[in-house]
């Protein structure tokens, strides 16, 4: 097991490209591999985002009240 975990997705992509090249036209294979790469990068970003420690935030107690009340509904804008 001399391979790192990061090399596994690259090897899988290379193997998929090799096998697809035997059946699918090269232009379609190129688009498929690009889409597959984006999926892998998206999953990697989700995993990294979930594994980060939370940003420092104020205490988990009650929030301090603000001076202006916040409304959930937007104000109406008159339309001509």
N, CA, C and O atoms as a MOPAC input file, in Angstrom:
PM7 MOZYME 1SCF
protein

 N      0.83100 1    -1.18900 1     0.00000 1
 C      0.00000 1     0.00000 1     0.00000 1
 C      0.86700 1     1.24100 1     0.00000 1
 O      0.75500 1     2.08000 1     0.89300 1
 N      1.72000 1     1.36200 1    -0.98200 1
 C      2.56500 1     2.52800 1    -1.08800 1
 C      1.85400 1     3.73100 1    -1.67400 1
 O      2.35700 1     4.85200 1    -1.59500 1
 N      0.66800 1     3.50600 1    -2.27200 1
 C     -0.07600 1     4.61400 1    -2.86300 1
 C     -0.78100 1     5.42100 1    -1.79900 1
 O     -1.25500 1     4.88500 1    -0.79800 1
 N     -0.84100 1     6.70100 1    -2.02900 1
 C     -1.60100 1     7.54600 1    -1.10900 1
 C     -3.06500 1     7.51400 1    -1.50900 1
 O     -3.40300 1     7.10800 1    -2.62100 1
 N     -3.91400 1     7.93200 1    -0.62300 1
 C     -5.35400 1     7.95800 1    -0.88800 1
 C     -5.65500 1     8.91100 1    -2.04200 1
 O     -6.56500 1     8.64700 1    -2.82800 1
 N     -4.91900 1    10.00100 1    -2.16300 1
 C     -5.16800 1    10.98700 1    -3.21100 1
 C     -4.93700 1    10.45200 1    -4.61400 1
 O     -5.49300 1    10.99100 1    -5.57000 1
 N     -4.13900 1     9.41700 1    -4.76200 1
 C     -3.85700 1     8.85700 1    -6.07200 1
 C     -4.94100 1     7.93200 1    -6.59200 1
 O     -5.00100 1     7.65100 1    -7.78900 1
 N     -5.79300 1     7.46100 1    -5.70400 1
 C     -6.83000 1     6.51400 1    -6.10900 1
 C     -7.81600 1     7.13000 1    -7.09500 1
 O     -8.08700 1     6.50800 1    -8.12200 1
 N     -8.38400 1     8.34900 1    -6.83500 1
 C     -9.30800 1     8.91700 1    -7.83400 1
 C     -8.65200 1     9.12400 1    -9.19400 1
 O     -9.30200 1     8.92900 1   -10.22100 1
 N     -7.40100 1     9.50700 1    -9.22300 1
 C     -6.71100 1     9.71800 1   -10.50000 1
 C     -6.58200 1     8.40400 1   -11.26300 1
 O     -6.77900 1     8.35800 1   -12.47700 1
 N     -6.25000 1     7.34200 1   -10.54000 1
 C     -6.13400 1     6.04100 1   -11.19800 1
 C     -7.47800 1     5.56300 1   -11.71900 1
 O     -7.56200 1     4.98600 1   -12.80300 1
 N     -8.53300 1     5.80600 1   -10.94200 1
 C     -9.86800 1     5.41400 1   -11.39100 1
 C    -10.26500 1     6.17100 1   -12.65200 1
 O    -10.84500 1     5.59200 1   -13.57000 1
 N     -9.95200 1     7.46800 1   -12.69900 1
 C    -10.26300 1     8.26500 1   -13.88800 1
 C     -9.49100 1     7.77600 1   -15.10600 1
 O    -10.03700 1     7.70700 1   -16.20700 1
 N     -8.22500 1     7.43700 1   -14.90800 1
 C     -7.42200 1     6.94400 1   -16.02300 1
 C     -7.96300 1     5.61400 1   -16.55200 1
 O     -8.03300 1     5.39400 1   -17.76100 1
 N     -8.34400 1     4.73200 1   -15.62400 1
 C     -8.88100 1     3.43500 1   -16.03400 1
 C    -10.20600 1     3.60600 1   -16.77100 1
 O    -10.45400 1     2.93200 1   -17.77100 1
 N    -11.05700 1     4.50500 1   -16.27900 1
 C    -12.34100 1     4.76800 1   -16.93600 1
 C    -12.11000 1     5.33700 1   -18.33000 1
 O    -12.80600 1     4.95700 1   -19.27200 1
 N    -11.15800 1     6.23100 1   -18.47700 1
 C    -10.85700 1     6.82600 1   -19.78100 1
 C    -10.36300 1     5.75900 1   -20.75700 1
 O    -10.73600 1     5.76200 1   -21.93000 1
 N     -9.53900 1     4.86700 1   -20.27500 1
 C     -8.99900 1     3.81600 1   -21.14400 1
 C    -10.11000 1     2.89400 1   -21.63800 1
 O    -10.16500 1     2.55300 1   -22.81900 1
 N    -10.99100 1     2.49600 1   -20.72900 1
 C    -12.06900 1     1.58100 1   -21.11500 1
 C    -13.12000 1     2.27300 1   -21.98100 1
 O    -13.64400 1     1.67500 1   -22.92100 1
 N    -13.42900 1     3.53000 1   -21.66700 1
 C    -14.41400 1     4.25200 1   -22.46600 1
 C    -13.90300 1     4.50300 1   -23.88000 1
 O    -14.68400 1     4.52700 1   -24.83200 1
 N    -12.61000 1     4.68700 1   -24.01300 1
 C    -12.02700 1     4.93400 1   -25.32400 1
 C    -12.24700 1     3.78300 1   -26.28600 1
 O    -12.20100 1     3.98000 1   -27.50000 1
 N    -12.48300 1     2.59400 1   -25.77400 1
 C    -12.71000 1     1.43000 1   -26.61500 1
 C    -14.13700 1     1.38900 1   -27.17000 1
 O    -14.38400 1     0.74600 1   -28.19100 1
 N    -15.08000 1     2.07400 1   -26.50300 1
 C    -16.48700 1     1.96900 1   -26.86900 1
 C    -17.07100 1     3.29800 1   -27.35200 1
 O    -17.85300 1     3.32900 1   -28.30200 1
 N    -16.69400 1     4.37700 1   -26.70100 1
 C    -17.31300 1     5.68200 1   -26.92000 1
 C    -16.37800 1     6.55700 1   -27.75500 1
 O    -15.15800 1     6.45000 1   -27.62700 1
 N    -16.94000 1     7.42900 1   -28.61800 1
 C    -16.09000 1     8.33400 1   -29.40000 1
 C    -15.22300 1     9.21600 1   -28.49100 1
 O    -15.62500 1     9.52800 1   -27.37000 1
 N    -14.04500 1     9.61500 1   -28.96200 1
 C    -13.11700 1    10.37700 1   -28.12000 1
 C    -13.69400 1    11.69000 1   -27.58400 1
 O    -13.42100 1    12.06000 1   -26.44200 1
 N    -14.48500 1    12.39800 1   -28.39200 1
 C    -15.04800 1    13.67400 1   -27.93600 1
 C    -16.01900 1    13.46200 1   -26.77500 1
 O    -16.01100 1    14.22800 1   -25.81100 1
 N    -16.84900 1    12.43300 1   -26.86100 1
 C    -17.78900 1    12.13000 1   -25.78200 1
 C    -17.03400 1    11.67900 1   -24.52700 1
 O    -17.41900 1    12.01500 1   -23.40700 1
 N    -15.97700 1    10.92800 1   -24.72600 1
 C    -15.17000 1    10.47800 1   -23.59300 1
 C    -14.56500 1    11.66400 1   -22.86100 1
 O    -14.53000 1    11.69600 1   -21.63100 1
 N    -14.09200 1    12.63000 1   -23.62200 1
 C    -13.49000 1    13.82100 1   -23.01500 1
 C    -14.49500 1    14.55600 1   -22.13100 1
 O    -14.16600 1    14.96700 1   -21.01900 1
 N    -15.71600 1    14.71900 1   -22.62900 1
 C    -16.74400 1    15.39800 1   -21.84600 1
 C    -17.12500 1    14.58800 1   -20.60900 1
 O    -17.33700 1    15.15100 1   -19.53500 1
 N    -17.21200 1    13.27300 1   -20.75800 1
 C    -17.56600 1    12.42400 1   -19.63500 1
 C    -16.49700 1    12.48800 1   -18.54100 1
 O    -16.82600 1    12.57500 1   -17.35800 1
 N    -15.24500 1    12.44700 1   -18.92500 1
 C    -14.15400 1    12.49800 1   -17.94900 1
 C    -14.13900 1    13.85100 1   -17.24200 1
 O    -13.89800 1    13.91500 1   -16.03700 1
 N    -14.39500 1    14.93100 1   -17.97800 1
 C    -14.43700 1    16.25600 1   -17.34700 1
 C    -15.56900 1    16.32500 1   -16.32200 1
 O    -15.39400 1    16.87700 1   -15.23600 1
 N    -16.72100 1    15.76700 1   -16.66700 1
 C    -17.84600 1    15.76200 1   -15.71900 1
 C    -17.52400 1    14.89800 1   -14.50800 1
 O    -17.85300 1    15.25900 1   -13.37800 1
 N    -16.89500 1    13.78100 1   -14.73900 1
 C    -16.52200 1    12.89400 1   -13.63700 1
 C    -15.51900 1    13.58400 1   -12.71200 1
 O    -15.59600 1    13.43800 1   -11.49200 1
 N    -14.59400 1    14.32100 1   -13.28000 1
 C    -13.61200 1    15.04100 1   -12.48100 1
 C    -14.30500 1    16.09500 1   -11.61200 1
 O    -13.94700 1    16.28000 1   -10.44900 1
 N    -15.29500 1    16.78100 1   -12.18200 1
 C    -16.01900 1    17.79500 1   -11.40900 1
 C    -16.77900 1    17.17300 1   -10.24500 1
 O    -16.86000 1    17.75500 1    -9.16400 1
 N    -17.33400 1    15.99200 1   -10.47100 1
 C    -18.03900 1    15.30100 1    -9.38000 1
 C    -17.06000 1    14.95100 1    -8.26400 1
 O    -17.35400 1    15.16000 1    -7.08700 1
 N    -15.90800 1    14.42300 1    -8.63000 1
 C    -14.90500 1    14.05900 1    -7.62400 1
 C    -14.44500 1    15.29800 1    -6.86100 1
 O    -14.31100 1    15.25600 1    -5.63800 1
 N    -14.20200 1    16.39600 1    -7.56900 1
 C    -13.77600 1    17.62200 1    -6.89500 1
 C    -14.87700 1    18.16600 1    -5.97800 1
 O    -14.58800 1    18.67300 1    -4.89400 1
 N    -16.12700 1    18.06200 1    -6.41000 1
 C    -17.23400 1    18.50800 1    -5.58000 1
 C    -17.35800 1    17.69500 1    -4.30000 1
 O    -17.57100 1    18.24700 1    -3.22000 1
 N    -17.22300 1    16.38700 1    -4.42600 1
 C    -17.28200 1    15.52700 1    -3.23700 1
 C    -16.11600 1    15.83000 1    -2.31100 1
 O    -16.28000 1    15.86600 1    -1.09100 1
 N    -14.94000 1    16.04800 1    -2.88500 1
 C    -13.77100 1    16.38700 1    -2.07100 1
 C    -13.99800 1    17.69400 1    -1.32400 1
 O    -13.66000 1    17.80100 1    -0.14500 1
 N    -14.56500 1    18.68300 1    -1.99500 1
 C    -14.83400 1    19.97000 1    -1.34300 1
 C    -15.84200 1    19.79800 1    -0.21300 1
 O    -15.69200 1    20.40900 1     0.84500 1
 N    -16.86200 1    18.97800 1    -0.42300 1
 C    -17.84500 1    18.73600 1     0.64200 1
 C    -17.20400 1    18.07000 1     1.85300 1
 O    -17.48400 1    18.43800 1     2.99400 1
 N    -16.35100 1    17.09700 1     1.60200 1
 C    -15.68800 1    16.39800 1     2.70400 1
 C    -14.77800 1    17.35100 1     3.45400 1
 O    -14.78500 1    17.37300 1     4.68500 1
 N    -13.98600 1    18.14800 1     2.72500 1
 C    -13.08500 1    19.08700 1     3.38500 1
 C    -13.85400 1    20.14500 1     4.15800 1
 O    -13.44300 1    20.54300 1     5.24800 1
 N    -14.96000 1    20.59900 1     3.60200 1
 C    -15.76300 1    21.62100 1     4.28700 1
 C    -16.34200 1    21.06500 1     5.58100 1
 O    -16.39800 1    21.77000 1     6.58900 1
 N    -16.77200 1    19.81300 1     5.55900 1
 C    -17.34900 1    19.19800 1     6.74700 1
 C    -16.32500 1    18.84100 1     7.79600 1
 O    -16.67400 1    18.69900 1     8.96800 1
 N    -15.07000 1    18.69100 1     7.41200 1
 C    -14.05200 1    18.28400 1     8.37200 1
 C    -13.33200 1    19.46100 1     9.02300 1
 O    -12.53500 1    19.26600 1     9.94100 1
 N    -13.60000 1    20.67200 1     8.56100 1
 C    -12.96000 1    21.83900 1     9.17000 1
 C    -13.54000 1    22.10000 1    10.55100 1
 O    -14.72400 1    21.86000 1    10.78900 1
 N    -12.71400 1    22.58500 1    11.45000 1
 C    -13.27000 1    22.97400 1    12.75100 1
 C    -14.14300 1    24.20500 1    12.56900 1
 O    -13.87000 1    25.03700 1    11.70400 1
 N    -15.18400 1    24.32900 1    13.37100 1
 C    -16.05500 1    25.50000 1    13.21800 1
 C    -15.29400 1    26.79400 1    13.49800 1
 O    -14.37700 1    26.83400 1    14.31800 1
 N    -15.69900 1    27.84000 1    12.79900 1
 C    -15.07300 1    29.14200 1    12.99500 1
 C    -15.36800 1    29.62500 1    14.40600 1
 O    -16.40300 1    29.29800 1    14.98500 1
 N    -14.45600 1    30.39800 1    14.94400 1
 C    -14.68500 1    30.88700 1    16.29300 1
 C    -15.92500 1    31.77300 1    16.28300 1
 O    -16.05700 1    32.67800 1    15.45900 1
 N    -16.80500 1    31.49900 1    17.19300 1
 C    -18.05100 1    32.24700 1    17.26800 1
 C    -18.25800 1    32.70400 1    18.70100 1
 O    -17.60700 1    32.20200 1    19.61800 1
 N    -19.16100 1    33.65000 1    18.89600 1
 C    -19.44600 1    34.06700 1    20.25200 1
 C    -19.95500 1    32.87800 1    21.06300 1
 O    -20.23400 1    31.81200 1    20.51500 1
 N    -20.06600 1    33.07000 1    22.32700 1
 C    -20.48400 1    31.97800 1    23.19500 1
 C    -21.80200 1    31.39100 1    22.71300 1
 O    -22.56900 1    32.04700 1    22.00900 1
 N    -22.04500 1    30.18200 1    23.09200 1
 C    -23.24100 1    29.50100 1    22.63100 1
 C    -24.47400 1    29.89400 1    23.43800 1
 O    -25.53900 1    29.29600 1    23.28200 1
 N    -24.33300 1    30.87500 1    24.28200 1
 C    -25.47000 1    31.32400 1    25.07200 1
 C    -26.41300 1    32.16400 1    24.24300 1
 O    -26.44600 1    32.04300 1    23.01800 1
 N    -27.16700 1    32.99800 1    24.88900 1
 C    -28.12200 1    33.85200 1    24.18000 1
 C    -27.40900 1    34.94400 1    23.41800 1
 O    -26.31900 1    35.38100 1    23.78700 1
 N    -28.03900 1    35.36900 1    22.36600 1
 C    -27.50400 1    36.49500 1    21.59900 1
 C    -27.85300 1    37.78700 1    22.31400 1
 O    -28.84200 1    37.88300 1    23.04000 1
 N    -27.01400 1    38.76100 1    22.08600 1
 C    -27.33200 1    40.06900 1    22.64600 1
 C    -28.35900 1    40.73800 1    21.75000 1
 O    -28.22800 1    40.68800 1    20.52700 1
 N    -29.37400 1    41.36100 1    22.32500 1
 C    -30.40500 1    41.97700 1    21.49100 1
 C    -29.84500 1    43.14800 1    20.69100 1
 O    -28.98800 1    43.89500 1    21.16300 1
 N    -30.34600 1    43.28500 1    19.48600 1
 C    -29.93100 1    44.40100 1    18.63900 1
 C    -30.85300 1    45.58100 1    18.88100 1
 O    -31.93700 1    45.42900 1    19.44400 1
 N    -30.42400 1    46.74100 1    18.45700 1
 C    -31.22800 1    47.93700 1    18.68900 1
 C    -32.42900 1    47.99100 1    17.74500 1
 O    -33.50400 1    48.43200 1    18.15100 1
 N    -32.27200 1    47.56000 1    16.51200 1
 C    -33.37400 1    47.61300 1    15.56100 1
 C    -33.96700 1    46.20800 1    15.41800 1
 O    -33.22800 1    45.24000 1    15.23500 1
 N    -35.28300 1    46.09400 1    15.49900 1
 C    -35.88000 1    44.76600 1    15.32400 1
 C    -35.73600 1    44.30200 1    13.87400 1
 O    -35.84500 1    45.09900 1    12.94300 1
 N    -35.49600 1    43.04200 1    13.70200 1
 C    -35.33600 1    42.48600 1    12.36000 1
 C    -36.65100 1    41.87100 1    11.93000 1
 O    -37.29900 1    41.15700 1    12.69600 1
 N    -37.03300 1    42.15100 1    10.71300 1
 C    -38.26300 1    41.57000 1    10.18900 1
 C    -37.91300 1    40.46800 1     9.21300 1
 O    -36.88800 1    40.52700 1     8.53300 1
 N    -38.74600 1    39.49000 1     9.14900 1
 C    -38.51200 1    38.37600 1     8.24100 1
 C    -39.08700 1    38.65300 1     6.85800 1
 O    -38.61000 1    38.10000 1     5.86800 1
 N    -40.09300 1    39.49200 1     6.78200 1
 C    -40.72500 1    39.77900 1     5.50200 1
 C    -40.13700 1    41.04400 1     4.89700 1
 O    -39.90600 1    42.02500 1     5.60300 1
 N    -39.89500 1    41.02300 1     3.59900 1
 C    -39.37800 1    42.25300 1     2.95900 1
 C    -40.46800 1    43.32000 1     2.89400 1
 O    -41.66300 1    43.02200 1     2.88200 1
 N    -40.01800 1    44.56400 1     2.85100 1
 C    -40.97500 1    45.67500 1     2.73000 1
 C    -41.54700 1    45.68100 1     1.33000 1
 O    -40.88800 1    45.26800 1     0.37500 1
 N    -42.77800 1    46.15200 1     1.21300 1
 C    -43.39900 1    46.25600 1    -0.10200 1
 C    -42.82400 1    47.44900 1    -0.84900 1
 O    -42.56800 1    48.50900 1    -0.27600 1
 N    -42.63400 1    47.24600 1    -2.12200 1
 C    -42.10600 1    48.30100 1    -2.98100 1
 C    -43.21500 1    48.67900 1    -3.95500 1
 O    -43.71400 1    47.82100 1    -4.68400 1
 N    -43.61200 1    49.96600 1    -3.97600 1
 C    -44.67600 1    50.34900 1    -4.91500 1
 C    -44.17900 1    50.23600 1    -6.36200 1
 O    -43.06200 1    50.63700 1    -6.68700 1
 N    -45.03000 1    49.68500 1    -7.20500 1
 C    -44.69300 1    49.51500 1    -8.61500 1
 C    -45.63700 1    50.38200 1    -9.43800 1
 O    -46.85000 1    50.34700 1    -9.23400 1
 N    -45.09600 1    51.14600 1   -10.34900 1
 C    -45.93200 1    52.02900 1   -11.18100 1
 C    -46.70300 1    51.24300 1   -12.20300 1
 O    -47.45600 1    51.82000 1   -12.98700 1

